[in-house]
């Protein structure tokens, strides 16, 4: 087959699927991306970079600014696709992440080609992430209007897409009928052979502190440290945890930018805002046991999970992070927020413990109780790994299902 991937930050969610398809010598796989790259190939996939030729309109109506950006990106991808067509390329299948609008006009280039889209999230004014956290209410009653228009990109894709792929049942359920019936639920997959327990693991911090499995280590991981992923809740639990666990080290992974939701005012960083909030309740000696590691290489990230005594994962009702499933695969004892879609993976008192997202004291208590109970941690960690291998393993579960999904798409 000729297979075309579309992702503005390729490979993104296709980092396993695309190489697997390219490994078949009978497939010709291309990927279009807006990344500025020098390489022309990645894992047997021909890379086709493209860029927008214009910026957004100054003073455009704020309700439509999001769709204007997606239209600009969609046009850039459309022009690049036209060029590919003139060069003789015709895909049998297009697999796209539509979130940034790039795939909006591809059926106008290849009308009969089958288009499968990655269905990550459909926006709702209530019942999901928006309005979930009362600490950050919106003061603009028009936000519902803006959010309704934000779904234009999704709605237009429903008209042209032949099938959808979603990583969790809950994320798929956010999409409206009748398109929901076109969505197949298959997670991107976790390589459980690489992300596995390692009792002999060690990690050195700042060339000064070396931690092993004999140490008490609490881990917290986000792409960026922000309220959407419960960073503020976790930080507020630290004074109690540090007071009760005088030997525990807190390892916090994540950048200081924003991946989801609003930025704080006055150019501040969420990381600093909530660190400063709790700092006055933590003495200097205890604060030395709190380690902000920033964004770390993947190999170090795996070591961190293997090292973890208790891993904490919190999120608004939103998309599921790979890091939670990787923590399960590493055999971590996990304390997580009782929010969707986490309940699909964390079964309370079986594959982890669930706590109310907003219950700071409950979170601190759960962490401390688990730290005092190695037998319970071992049971939860073992169950978590079994569940991850049985439901999210890349090679035996997810990738075969995704390849079958592509095959069915091509045969339509």
DRENDREN-225724 format. One record per residue (C-alpha): residue number from 0; x, y, z; residue in one letter. Coordinates in pm, 1 decimal, padded with zeros to 6 digits, always signed. Layout:
DRENDREN-225724
(atom NUM (X Y Z) 'A');
...
***
This chain:
DRENDREN-225724
(atom 0 (+00000.0 +00000.0 +00000.0) 'X');
(atom 1 (+00081.9 +00364.8 -00030.6) 'X');
(atom 2 (+00019.4 +00502.8 +00318.5) 'X');
(atom 3 (+00024.2 +00869.9 +00412.7) 'X');
(atom 4 (+00050.2 +00986.6 +00773.9) 'X');
(atom 5 (-00042.9 +01340.0 +00875.7) 'X');
(atom 6 (+00072.6 +01478.7 +01210.4) 'X');
(atom 7 (+00201.6 +01828.4 +01273.3) 'X');
(atom 8 (+00455.9 +01686.2 +01519.4) 'X');
(atom 9 (+00512.4 +01346.9 +01357.6) 'X');
(atom 10 (+00535.1 +01074.1 +01475.3) 'X');
(atom 11 (+00329.4 +01167.0 +01782.8) 'X');
(atom 12 (+00075.5 +00894.0 +01850.0) 'X');
(atom 13 (+00194.5 +00707.3 +01539.1) 'X');
(atom 14 (+00547.8 +00642.1 +01663.0) 'X');
(atom 15 (+00488.0 +00265.2 +01668.6) 'X');
(atom 16 (+00225.1 +00218.5 +01399.4) 'X');
(atom 17 (+00404.5 +00408.9 +01122.4) 'X');
(atom 18 (+00738.4 +00218.9 +01151.3) 'X');
(atom 19 (+00551.4 -00112.4 +01173.4) 'X');
(atom 20 (+00376.2 -00039.4 +00844.3) 'X');
(atom 21 (+00702.2 +00080.6 +00687.2) 'X');
(atom 22 (+00872.9 -00243.4 +00791.1) 'X');
(atom 23 (+00659.8 -00424.8 +00532.9) 'X');
(atom 24 (+00860.8 -00397.6 +00207.8) 'X');
(atom 25 (+00539.9 -00390.6 +00002.4) 'X');
(atom 26 (+00432.5 -00066.2 +00172.9) 'X');
(atom 27 (+00540.3 +00281.8 +00071.6) 'X');
(atom 28 (+00494.3 +00506.3 +00375.2) 'X');
(atom 29 (+00512.7 +00886.9 +00374.3) 'X');
(atom 30 (+00457.7 +01129.7 +00659.6) 'X');
(atom 31 (+00371.2 +01498.1 +00627.5) 'X');
(atom 32 (+00477.4 +01717.2 +00918.4) 'X');
(atom 33 (+00510.2 +02083.6 +01008.1) 'X');
(atom 34 (+00832.1 +02020.1 +01197.1) 'X');
(atom 35 (+01141.9 +02193.8 +01072.0) 'X');
(atom 36 (+01358.4 +01892.2 +00994.9) 'X');
(atom 37 (+01672.4 +01814.0 +00802.6) 'X');
(atom 38 (+01615.2 +01439.9 +00774.3) 'X');
(atom 39 (+01434.0 +01298.9 +00472.5) 'X');
(atom 40 (+01358.3 +00960.5 +00627.0) 'X');
(atom 41 (+01276.4 +00812.7 +00968.5) 'X');
(atom 42 (+01251.3 +00436.3 +01028.2) 'X');
(atom 43 (+01186.0 +00377.0 +00658.1) 'X');
(atom 44 (+00924.5 +00653.2 +00636.3) 'X');
(atom 45 (+00975.4 +00933.0 +00386.1) 'X');
(atom 46 (+00930.6 +01269.4 +00557.5) 'X');
(atom 47 (+00757.7 +01553.7 +00375.3) 'X');
(atom 48 (+00784.1 +01879.9 +00570.9) 'X');
(atom 49 (+00561.1 +02175.5 +00489.4) 'X');
(atom 50 (+00494.1 +02514.3 +00642.9) 'X');
(atom 51 (+00224.6 +02779.5 +00655.8) 'X');
(atom 52 (+00268.8 +03078.5 +00428.6) 'X');
(atom 53 (+00067.8 +03320.8 +00639.0) 'X');
(atom 54 (-00011.0 +03400.9 +01000.0) 'X');
(atom 55 (-00336.6 +03460.1 +01180.6) 'X');
(atom 56 (-00534.9 +03777.9 +01122.3) 'X');
(atom 57 (-00480.9 +04058.3 +01367.5) 'X');
(atom 58 (-00790.3 +04137.9 +01575.9) 'X');
(atom 59 (-00983.0 +03841.8 +01435.4) 'X');
(atom 60 (-01294.5 +03752.4 +01634.2) 'X');
(atom 61 (-01168.6 +03550.0 +01933.6) 'X');
(atom 62 (-01436.6 +03284.7 +01888.2) 'X');
(atom 63 (-01305.4 +03194.6 +01542.4) 'X');
(atom 64 (-00931.5 +03248.5 +01593.6) 'X');
(atom 65 (-00880.1 +02878.1 +01668.6) 'X');
(atom 66 (-01047.0 +02770.4 +01344.7) 'X');
(atom 67 (-00856.9 +03029.9 +01143.6) 'X');
(atom 68 (-00532.2 +02875.5 +01269.1) 'X');
(atom 69 (-00655.6 +02528.7 +01172.9) 'X');
(atom 70 (-00759.7 +02656.0 +00829.1) 'X');
(atom 71 (-00414.2 +02803.4 +00769.7) 'X');
(atom 72 (-00252.2 +02473.4 +00864.9) 'X');
(atom 73 (-00504.1 +02281.1 +00656.8) 'X');
(atom 74 (-00426.8 +02495.9 +00354.4) 'X');
(atom 75 (-00052.6 +02441.4 +00398.8) 'X');
(atom 76 (-00105.4 +02064.8 +00409.3) 'X');
(atom 77 (-00342.8 +02086.3 +00110.8) 'X');
(atom 78 (-00080.1 +02269.3 -00101.3) 'X');
(atom 79 (+00185.6 +02014.6 -00007.3) 'X');
(atom 80 (-00052.6 +01729.5 -00091.0) 'X');
(atom 81 (-00122.5 +01882.3 -00433.3) 'X');
(atom 82 (+00250.4 +01883.7 -00496.6) 'X');
(atom 83 (+00272.4 +01516.7 -00399.2) 'X');
(atom 84 (-00011.4 +01438.3 -00638.2) 'X');
(atom 85 (+00163.1 +01610.8 -00928.1) 'X');
(atom 86 (+00469.4 +01399.0 -00848.9) 'X');
(atom 87 (+00257.1 +01087.6 -00898.8) 'X');
(atom 88 (+00189.8 +00988.7 -00538.5) 'X');
(atom 89 (-00157.6 +00856.4 -00458.5) 'X');
(atom 90 (-00218.9 +00708.0 -00114.7) 'X');
(atom 91 (-00438.8 +00406.4 -00058.3) 'X');
(atom 92 (-00489.7 +00512.3 +00301.4) 'X');
(atom 93 (-00444.3 +00840.5 +00489.2) 'X');
(atom 94 (-00401.2 +00824.3 +00867.5) 'X');
(atom 95 (-00418.4 +01164.9 +01031.3) 'X');
(atom 96 (-00430.6 +01336.0 +01365.5) 'X');
(atom 97 (-00688.4 +01604.4 +01282.1) 'X');
(atom 98 (-00639.0 +01807.9 +01597.9) 'X');
(atom 99 (-00457.6 +02095.8 +01427.9) 'X');
(atom 100 (-00658.8 +02100.2 +01106.4) 'X');
(atom 101 (-00396.5 +01965.4 +00866.7) 'X');
(atom 102 (-00617.7 +01693.1 +00719.1) 'X');
(atom 103 (-00923.1 +01914.7 +00655.6) 'X');
(atom 104 (-00882.3 +01933.1 +00278.2) 'X');
(atom 105 (-00705.1 +01609.4 +00184.9) 'X');
(atom 106 (-01021.3 +01452.1 +00042.7) 'X');
(atom 107 (-01024.1 +01744.7 -00201.8) 'X');
(atom 108 (-00687.8 +01620.6 -00328.7) 'X');
(atom 109 (-00765.5 +01246.8 -00322.5) 'X');
(atom 110 (-01147.5 +01217.5 -00302.5) 'X');
(atom 111 (-01166.8 +00836.0 -00307.1) 'X');
(atom 112 (-00885.3 +00763.5 -00063.2) 'X');
(atom 113 (-00981.7 +00615.1 +00273.4) 'X');
(atom 114 (-00917.3 +00854.2 +00563.0) 'X');
(atom 115 (-00874.3 +00733.4 +00919.2) 'X');
(atom 116 (-00845.8 +00993.7 +01194.8) 'X');
(atom 117 (-00709.5 +00978.6 +01548.8) 'X');
(atom 118 (-01000.8 +01072.6 +01774.9) 'X');
(atom 119 (-00831.3 +01216.1 +02080.6) 'X');
(atom 120 (-01098.2 +01439.9 +02231.4) 'X');
(atom 121 (-01425.9 +01616.3 +02154.5) 'X');
(atom 122 (-01482.6 +01936.4 +02350.7) 'X');
(atom 123 (-01774.8 +01975.9 +02591.9) 'X');
(atom 124 (-01875.9 +02285.3 +02791.3) 'X');
(atom 125 (-01951.8 +02063.1 +03091.0) 'X');
(atom 126 (-01903.9 +01706.5 +03205.2) 'X');
(atom 127 (-01537.6 +01682.7 +03106.6) 'X');
(atom 128 (-01235.6 +01908.4 +03161.1) 'X');
(atom 129 (-01407.6 +02246.5 +03123.7) 'X');
(atom 130 (-01550.3 +02364.7 +03455.9) 'X');
(atom 131 (-01416.6 +02059.5 +03638.8) 'X');
(atom 132 (-01189.5 +02256.2 +03873.2) 'X');
(atom 133 (-01379.5 +02529.4 +04063.3) 'X');
(atom 134 (-01049.4 +02690.7 +04158.1) 'X');
(atom 135 (-01016.2 +02815.3 +03801.8) 'X');
(atom 136 (-01364.3 +02932.1 +03700.3) 'X');
(atom 137 (-01420.0 +03117.6 +03377.5) 'X');
(atom 138 (-01541.5 +03473.9 +03409.0) 'X');
(atom 139 (-01652.7 +03484.7 +03047.4) 'X');
(atom 140 (-02004.4 +03354.9 +02985.8) 'X');
(atom 141 (-01921.8 +03333.9 +02615.5) 'X');
(atom 142 (-01672.5 +03052.4 +02671.0) 'X');
(atom 143 (-01940.9 +02797.5 +02582.6) 'X');
(atom 144 (-01987.0 +02972.0 +02249.3) 'X');
(atom 145 (-01614.9 +02968.8 +02181.5) 'X');
(atom 146 (-01593.9 +02601.2 +02273.8) 'X');
(atom 147 (-01883.6 +02515.8 +02042.2) 'X');
(atom 148 (-01695.4 +02675.5 +01752.9) 'X');
(atom 149 (-01375.7 +02498.9 +01857.3) 'X');
(atom 150 (-01547.8 +02174.6 +01756.5) 'X');
(atom 151 (-01593.1 +02293.7 +01395.9) 'X');
(atom 152 (-01270.9 +02117.3 +01304.8) 'X');
(atom 153 (-01400.8 +01789.9 +01448.9) 'X');
(atom 154 (-01739.8 +01826.2 +01280.8) 'X');
(atom 155 (-01590.6 +01891.8 +00938.2) 'X');
(atom 156 (-01368.5 +01586.8 +00974.9) 'X');
(atom 157 (-01673.0 +01372.4 +01051.8) 'X');
(atom 158 (-01800.9 +01448.7 +00699.9) 'X');
(atom 159 (-01486.7 +01321.9 +00528.4) 'X');
(atom 160 (-01337.6 +01059.6 +00760.2) 'X');
(atom 161 (-01411.4 +00694.5 +00693.1) 'X');
(atom 162 (-01302.3 +00563.5 +01034.3) 'X');
(atom 163 (-01170.1 +00678.0 +01368.8) 'X');
(atom 164 (-00919.0 +00546.8 +01621.1) 'X');
(atom 165 (-00929.5 +00640.0 +01990.1) 'X');
(atom 166 (-00695.7 +00531.2 +02274.0) 'X');
(atom 167 (-00960.0 +00490.2 +02547.0) 'X');
(atom 168 (-01329.6 +00412.5 +02565.3) 'X');
(atom 169 (-01400.9 +00731.7 +02755.8) 'X');
(atom 170 (-01222.6 +00952.3 +02502.2) 'X');
(atom 171 (-01420.9 +00780.4 +02226.6) 'X');
(atom 172 (-01742.2 +00841.5 +02421.4) 'X');
(atom 173 (-01686.7 +01217.9 +02411.2) 'X');
(atom 174 (-01754.5 +01212.8 +02036.2) 'X');
(atom 175 (-02116.3 +01248.1 +01920.6) 'X');
(atom 176 (-02320.9 +01001.2 +01724.3) 'X');
(atom 177 (-02333.1 +00900.3 +01447.8) 'X');
(atom 178 (-01955.0 +00935.7 +01411.4) 'X');
(atom 179 (-01890.5 +00755.3 +01740.0) 'X');
(atom 180 (-01995.3 +00432.6 +01570.2) 'X');
(atom 181 (-01702.1 +00472.1 +01330.0) 'X');
(atom 182 (-01447.1 +00483.0 +01613.5) 'X');
(atom 183 (-01241.7 +00179.2 +01710.8) 'X');
(atom 184 (-01082.7 +00187.0 +02056.6) 'X');
(atom 185 (-00718.7 +00075.2 +02050.0) 'X');
(atom 186 (-00450.2 +00228.7 +02267.2) 'X');
(atom 187 (-00120.8 +00343.0 +02109.1) 'X');
(atom 188 (+00058.0 +00073.0 +02307.2) 'X');
(atom 189 (+00329.7 +00043.3 +02570.3) 'X');
(atom 190 (+00645.3 -00159.2 +02510.3) 'X');
(atom 191 (+00623.0 -00359.8 +02830.9) 'X');
(atom 192 (+00950.9 -00539.1 +02755.3) 'X');
(atom 193 (+01140.6 -00209.7 +02778.3) 'X');
(atom 194 (+00927.5 -00056.2 +03054.6) 'X');
(atom 195 (+00961.5 -00333.2 +03311.1) 'X');
(atom 196 (+01054.4 -00362.1 +03680.5) 'X');
(atom 197 (+01425.5 -00346.5 +03763.3) 'X');
(atom 198 (+01513.8 -00418.1 +04127.6) 'X');
(atom 199 (+01876.6 -00315.1 +04073.9) 'X');
(atom 200 (+01797.5 +00027.4 +03927.8) 'X');
(atom 201 (+01976.5 +00337.5 +04055.1) 'X');
(atom 202 (+01946.9 +00704.4 +03962.3) 'X');
(atom 203 (+02190.6 +00984.6 +04038.6) 'X');
(atom 204 (+02052.4 +01335.3 +04082.3) 'X');
(atom 205 (+02269.3 +01638.7 +04004.3) 'X');
(atom 206 (+02582.7 +01424.2 +04028.4) 'X');
(atom 207 (+02541.9 +01419.6 +04406.0) 'X');
(atom 208 (+02256.1 +01200.1 +04530.0) 'X');
(atom 209 (+02224.1 +00837.9 +04417.0) 'X');
(atom 210 (+01892.3 +00668.4 +04487.0) 'X');
(atom 211 (+01817.3 +00294.7 +04474.4) 'X');
(atom 212 (+01519.2 +00071.1 +04550.8) 'X');
(atom 213 (+01617.7 +00080.2 +04916.1) 'X');
(atom 214 (+01526.8 +00450.1 +04926.1) 'X');
(atom 215 (+01176.4 +00590.2 +04970.6) 'X');
(atom 216 (+01093.2 +00765.7 +04643.0) 'X');
(atom 217 (+00766.9 +00937.6 +04547.0) 'X');
(atom 218 (+00736.5 +01020.3 +04176.9) 'X');
(atom 219 (+00512.3 +01262.2 +03987.4) 'X');
(atom 220 (+00529.4 +01302.9 +03610.9) 'X');
(atom 221 (+00371.0 +01549.6 +03368.0) 'X');
(atom 222 (+00475.1 +01684.5 +03029.4) 'X');
(atom 223 (+00429.1 +02026.7 +03189.6) 'X');
(atom 224 (+00351.0 +02102.7 +03553.7) 'X');
(atom 225 (+00001.2 +02251.6 +03542.9) 'X');
(atom 226 (-00345.4 +02225.9 +03701.4) 'X');
(atom 227 (-00490.2 +02001.9 +03425.2) 'X');
(atom 228 (-00263.1 +01726.4 +03550.3) 'X');
(atom 229 (-00318.0 +01798.2 +03919.8) 'X');
(atom 230 (+00017.3 +01959.9 +03990.9) 'X');
(atom 231 (-00142.8 +02205.5 +04235.7) 'X');
(atom 232 (-00308.1 +01921.0 +04428.3) 'X');
(atom 233 (+00013.0 +01721.0 +04447.1) 'X');
(atom 234 (+00215.2 +02018.7 +04570.6) 'X');
(atom 235 (-00039.0 +02093.6 +04842.8) 'X');
(atom 236 (-00004.4 +01735.9 +04966.4) 'X');
(atom 237 (+00374.4 +01766.2 +04999.7) 'X');
(atom 238 (+00395.1 +01940.4 +05339.6) 'X');
(atom 239 (+00202.7 +01654.3 +05504.6) 'X');
(atom 240 (+00394.9 +01386.6 +05314.7) 'X');
(atom 241 (+00735.6 +01536.2 +05393.6) 'X');
(atom 242 (+00644.1 +01581.8 +05760.6) 'X');
(atom 243 (+00536.5 +01217.9 +05796.0) 'X');
(atom 244 (+00810.1 +01067.2 +05577.6) 'X');
(atom 245 (+01139.5 +01223.8 +05688.8) 'X');
(atom 246 (+01347.0 +01006.6 +05454.8) 'X');
(atom 247 (+01133.2 +01029.1 +05141.0) 'X');
(atom 248 (+01260.3 +01192.5 +04823.9) 'X');
(atom 249 (+01011.9 +01359.1 +04588.3) 'X');
(atom 250 (+01102.6 +01337.4 +04218.6) 'X');
(atom 251 (+00897.8 +01571.1 +03998.2) 'X');
(atom 252 (+00929.3 +01547.3 +03619.1) 'X');
(atom 253 (+00786.8 +01809.3 +03383.4) 'X');
(atom 254 (+00845.8 +02140.4 +03214.0) 'X');
(atom 255 (+00727.7 +02481.8 +03324.0) 'X');
(atom 256 (+00521.2 +02560.1 +03014.4) 'X');
(atom 257 (+00150.3 +02488.7 +02951.3) 'X');
(atom 258 (+00021.1 +02193.1 +02749.3) 'X');
(atom 259 (-00347.0 +02228.3 +02837.2) 'X');
(atom 260 (-00568.0 +02502.1 +02970.9) 'X');
(atom 261 (-00493.9 +02866.4 +03037.9) 'X');
(atom 262 (-00163.2 +03023.4 +03123.2) 'X');
(atom 263 (-00130.9 +03204.7 +03455.3) 'X');
(atom 264 (-00141.7 +03582.4 +03458.1) 'X');
(atom 265 (+00152.9 +03820.7 +03445.7) 'X');
(atom 266 (+00383.0 +03577.6 +03270.0) 'X');
(atom 267 (+00416.1 +03354.2 +03575.5) 'X');
(atom 268 (+00464.5 +02977.4 +03569.0) 'X');
(atom 269 (+00227.7 +02729.0 +03730.0) 'X');
(atom 270 (+00532.9 +02541.1 +03852.3) 'X');
(atom 271 (+00653.1 +02843.1 +04051.1) 'X');
(atom 272 (+00309.1 +02955.8 +04167.6) 'X');
(atom 273 (+00230.6 +02633.4 +04353.7) 'X');
(atom 274 (+00587.2 +02568.9 +04467.3) 'X');
(atom 275 (+00588.4 +02915.8 +04623.6) 'X');
(atom 276 (+00246.6 +02852.4 +04780.0) 'X');
(atom 277 (+00363.2 +02551.1 +04981.4) 'X');
(atom 278 (+00723.2 +02656.2 +05038.3) 'X');
(atom 279 (+00645.3 +02849.3 +05357.5) 'X');
(atom 280 (+00502.8 +02530.0 +05512.0) 'X');
(atom 281 (+00813.6 +02324.5 +05436.0) 'X');
(atom 282 (+01143.7 +02377.5 +05618.8) 'X');
(atom 283 (+01472.0 +02404.7 +05432.1) 'X');
(atom 284 (+01590.5 +02054.0 +05517.8) 'X');
(atom 285 (+01268.6 +01896.7 +05389.8) 'X');
(atom 286 (+01266.0 +02114.5 +05078.2) 'X');
(atom 287 (+01606.7 +01971.6 +04988.4) 'X');
(atom 288 (+01430.4 +01639.2 +04938.8) 'X');
(atom 289 (+01205.0 +01783.8 +04667.5) 'X');
(atom 290 (+01373.8 +01747.7 +04328.5) 'X');
(atom 291 (+01243.2 +01922.8 +04016.5) 'X');
(atom 292 (+01401.5 +01732.4 +03728.5) 'X');
(atom 293 (+01246.5 +01917.8 +03434.0) 'X');
(atom 294 (+01209.6 +01717.9 +03112.5) 'X');
(atom 295 (+01439.2 +01415.4 +03115.5) 'X');
(atom 296 (+01556.6 +01164.5 +02849.8) 'X');
(atom 297 (+01330.7 +00862.4 +02804.9) 'X');
(atom 298 (+01589.6 +00622.3 +02943.4) 'X');
(atom 299 (+01612.1 +00823.6 +03264.9) 'X');
(atom 300 (+01232.8 +00839.9 +03277.0) 'X');
(atom 301 (+01209.8 +00459.6 +03272.0) 'X');
(atom 302 (+01470.5 +00440.0 +03549.7) 'X');
(atom 303 (+01267.8 +00689.3 +03752.3) 'X');
(atom 304 (+00955.4 +00472.3 +03724.8) 'X');
(atom 305 (+01152.3 +00159.7 +03813.4) 'X');
(atom 306 (+01289.2 +00341.8 +04116.0) 'X');
(atom 307 (+00951.3 +00469.9 +04234.7) 'X');
(atom 308 (+00815.9 +00352.3 +04569.3) 'X');
(atom 309 (+00482.1 +00527.7 +04514.0) 'X');
(atom 310 (+00383.4 +00697.8 +04189.7) 'X');
(atom 311 (+00117.3 +00971.5 +04182.0) 'X');
(atom 312 (-00087.8 +01052.2 +03872.2) 'X');
(atom 313 (-00367.1 +01310.6 +03871.8) 'X');
(atom 314 (-00569.1 +01455.8 +03587.7) 'X');
(atom 315 (-00885.8 +01640.4 +03498.3) 'X');
(atom 316 (-01131.5 +01427.4 +03293.8) 'X');
(atom 317 (-00925.4 +01451.3 +02976.5) 'X');
(atom 318 (-00687.9 +01251.8 +02755.1) 'X');
(atom 319 (-00491.9 +00973.0 +02921.8) 'X');
(atom 320 (-00115.4 +01019.0 +02949.0) 'X');
(atom 321 (+00113.1 +00740.7 +02833.0) 'X');
(atom 322 (+00307.9 +00791.4 +03156.6) 'X');
(atom 323 (+00034.9 +00631.0 +03369.4) 'X');
(atom 324 (+00038.9 +00310.8 +03165.1) 'X');
(atom 325 (+00418.7 +00314.2 +03159.9) 'X');
(atom 326 (+00414.5 +00341.2 +03539.7) 'X');
(atom 327 (+00183.4 +00038.9 +03549.8) 'X');
(atom 328 (+00413.3 -00150.2 +03314.5) 'X');
(atom 329 (+00709.0 -00070.1 +03540.0) 'X');
(atom 330 (+00523.3 -00226.6 +03833.0) 'X');
(atom 331 (+00467.1 +00097.7 +04026.4) 'X');
(atom 332 (+00236.0 +00121.8 +04324.4) 'X');
(atom 333 (+00009.9 +00400.5 +04198.8) 'X');
(atom 334 (-00213.9 +00656.4 +04367.1) 'X');
(atom 335 (-00432.4 +00820.2 +04100.9) 'X');
(atom 336 (-00727.2 +01055.3 +04080.5) 'X');
(atom 337 (-01072.3 +00900.5 +04050.5) 'X');
(atom 338 (-01138.2 +01068.5 +03714.9) 'X');
(atom 339 (-01206.3 +00933.9 +03367.3) 'X');
(atom 340 (-01047.2 +00780.0 +03172.9) 'X');
(atom 341 (-00822.3 +00653.7 +03454.5) 'X');
(atom 342 (-01080.9 +00407.9 +03580.4) 'X');
(atom 343 (-01026.7 +00201.8 +03264.6) 'X');
(atom 344 (-00675.3 +00116.9 +03385.4) 'X');
(atom 345 (-00671.4 +00177.2 +03761.9) 'X');
(atom 346 (-00909.7 -00056.1 +03941.6) 'X');
(atom 347 (-00922.0 +00057.3 +04303.2) 'X');
(atom 348 (-00727.8 -00164.7 +04541.1) 'X');
(atom 349 (-00632.9 -00391.6 +04253.6) 'X');
(atom 350 (-00410.2 -00211.1 +04002.3) 'X');
(atom 351 (-00374.1 +00100.6 +04217.1) 'X');
(atom 352 (-00553.2 +00328.1 +04457.1) 'X');
(atom 353 (-00800.2 +00596.5 +04347.7) 'X');
(atom 354 (-00854.6 +00917.4 +04543.8) 'X');
(atom 355 (-01078.8 +01216.1 +04492.1) 'X');
(atom 356 (-00892.8 +01461.6 +04268.6) 'X');
(atom 357 (-00949.4 +01752.6 +04508.1) 'X');
(atom 358 (-00880.6 +01565.0 +04834.2) 'X');
(atom 359 (-00534.5 +01689.5 +04929.8) 'X');
(atom 360 (-00540.2 +01523.1 +05271.0) 'X');
(atom 361 (-00670.2 +01199.4 +05122.3) 'X');
(atom 362 (-00388.2 +01198.5 +04867.6) 'X');
(atom 363 (-00123.4 +01257.1 +05133.5) 'X');
(atom 364 (-00273.4 +00986.8 +05355.4) 'X');
(atom 365 (-00289.3 +00732.8 +05071.2) 'X');
(atom 366 (+00074.5 +00791.8 +04980.1) 'X');
(atom 367 (+00189.9 +00759.7 +05340.6) 'X');
(atom 368 (-00017.1 +00445.4 +05403.4) 'X');
(atom 369 (+00132.0 +00276.7 +05098.1) 'X');
(atom 370 (+00482.8 +00378.4 +05199.0) 'X');
(atom 371 (+00422.2 +00195.8 +05526.6) 'X');
(atom 372 (+00292.3 -00117.5 +05355.3) 'X');
(atom 373 (+00545.6 -00289.2 +05127.3) 'X');
(atom 374 (+00326.1 -00596.3 +05082.2) 'X');
(atom 375 (+00034.8 -00388.5 +04952.6) 'X');
(atom 376 (+00270.5 -00195.4 +04722.5) 'X');
(atom 377 (+00407.5 -00519.5 +04582.8) 'X');
(atom 378 (+00056.3 -00653.1 +04516.4) 'X');
(atom 379 (-00064.1 -00334.4 +04349.7) 'X');
(atom 380 (+00251.2 -00307.8 +04139.1) 'X');
(atom 381 (+00235.9 -00670.1 +04026.6) 'X');
(atom 382 (-00132.7 -00639.7 +03937.8) 'X');
(atom 383 (-00068.8 -00315.3 +03751.6) 'X');
(atom 384 (+00199.1 -00477.2 +03537.5) 'X');
(atom 385 (-00018.9 -00779.3 +03461.7) 'X');
(atom 386 (-00302.3 -00548.6 +03357.4) 'X');
(atom 387 (-00072.2 -00333.4 +03142.8) 'X');
(atom 388 (+00072.1 -00638.1 +02965.7) 'X');
(atom 389 (-00270.1 -00790.3 +02909.8) 'X');
(atom 390 (-00443.6 -00477.6 +02782.4) 'X');
(atom 391 (-00183.5 -00228.6 +02655.8) 'X');
(atom 392 (+00119.8 -00428.5 +02545.5) 'X');
(atom 393 (+00252.2 -00288.9 +02219.5) 'X');
(atom 394 (+00367.1 -00605.9 +02045.4) 'X');
(atom 395 (+00099.1 -00854.9 +02149.6) 'X');
(atom 396 (-00213.4 -00639.4 +02190.5) 'X');
(atom 397 (-00218.4 -00286.5 +02053.4) 'X');
(atom 398 (+00000.5 -00296.1 +01743.9) 'X');
(atom 399 (-00161.7 -00608.3 +01594.7) 'X');
(atom 400 (-00504.8 -00450.1 +01644.4) 'X');
(atom 401 (-00391.6 -00121.6 +01488.1) 'X');
(atom 402 (-00242.2 -00300.0 +01187.6) 'X');
(atom 403 (-00569.4 -00487.0 +01143.3) 'X');
(atom 404 (-00755.6 -00154.2 +01165.0) 'X');
(atom 405 (-00539.4 -00013.8 +00883.3) 'X');
(atom 406 (-00595.9 -00326.5 +00676.4) 'X');
(atom 407 (-00972.8 -00301.6 +00713.8) 'X');
(atom 408 (-00957.8 +00068.7 +00628.5) 'X');
(atom 409 (-00770.1 -00007.2 +00307.2) 'X');
(atom 410 (-01023.4 -00273.1 +00207.3) 'X');
(atom 411 (-01327.5 -00049.9 +00232.4) 'X');
***
